Amino acid sequence: MEELQSTEILDREILEDARKKALRILKTADDTVRVQTAEWEKKIAANLDELEKTHTEQCKIATAEIMARLPTDKRRAKAEKIENLLHDAVASWYAGLSRSRILEMIKEELVKRISQVEEFAAAGQRRALVSALERKEAETILKTVTGTCTIEEVPSVHGYPEIVLETGNVRVTASIQKTVDYLLQKKRAELIEALLGSDFTEGGE
């Protein structure tokens, strides 16, 4: 009987020791987890602060760059707007011309160019490169201005009618594109004022 009691007591002691050890192990593990968690939270907070500082600095730099570019971008946008308006105005002007007026302009330009080149009158064989004109239109103009010559139709680069007269040493060009270029360059200020008013200048707001 005493042996059984002793065995039971021994079992209880063993179980109690095991329980205490388990509690100590669990407490140690829990303490370790808490320490590691605190360390991780500290690291995460530090990283977040660093990221926030970096983000703030990047925002400041980006804002400064945008503000520095803004005047240039405004001028560029304004210049593009003016160019578009000018080209639209010239396109509208050309669209409003009658075909007869366009042909007359080509003819007048050709006569003027030929009169400025003394060698052309004495030139022999002549070739005409024609763009954006019907062959009959070109023949009529050339017959009036310079007499018979070989006509070669070529694709138009800019969409406007053009005649290029060539001899062995001389080339004479009559083109609506030259008139357009003149309007956009020499008459630029007048066109801008007509389109936008006298108070609207490229340097103003």
Secondary structure, 3 states (H helix, E strand, C coil): CHHHHHHHHHHHHHHHHHHHHHHHHHHHHHHHHHHHHHHHHHHHHHHHHHHHHHHHHHHHHHHHHHHHHHHHHHHHHHHHHHHHHHHHHHHHHHHCCCHHHHHHHHHHHHHHHHHCCHHHHHCCCCEEEEECCCHHHHHHHHHHHCCCCEEEECCCCCCCCEEEEECCCCEEEEEHHHHHHHHHHCCHHHHHHHHHCCCCCCCCC
